């Protein structure tokens, strides 16, 4: 499987939410594990290691009457039908982010309707995403921090290159450096500077604050 850049995946599958915000939510929810399953009032002995194992586990949890959430954005079982998902499709990274983004965007819309300024609305939306209301996410729980605090901390710690599936590192041959130098052009046009990719140049003009969930500012 080819590496999947999270920022690109977020922009493609959940364009209504700023990638920085969604990335922080996903890091908090699943640690970028597309097969993650969280069980309310319990925990799995271990996390699934494949899609098939994740699907089988979700079905078993459903049959046993557990309340649980799945995938990158930890979409709750109660939201599957609402967002057109099943216990199989919820583990597709794009479908999962699409649902998670829609839930967060809906929370944000309702938060701004209450007269909150944008930054406060984003924090309220995060609480809503976590608990279904605008207050529970501000209460300290795991590790003495609140959910909103944990997402905010992750927003400053994750980089734009976080991946769902990391690339395999290259082990160079002994002669590789010389071969690379021999193949390198003598001069580069400024626009061909390899230190600035097309994606990087695009990001130079993207100055949305990290709290700007919908990319409006």
Secondary structure, DSSP 8 states (H G I E B T S, - for coil): ----BHHHHHHHH-TTS-HHHHHHHHHHHHTT-TT-EEETTS--SS--SSHHHHHHHHHHHHHHT--EEETTTTEEGGGTTTTT--TTGGGSHHHHHHHHHHHHHHHHHHHHHTT--HHHHHHHHHHHHHHSSSSGGGSB-GGG-BHHHHHHHHHHH--TT-BSS--------TTHHHHHHHHS-S---GGG-TTS-HHHHHHTT----TT-TTS--
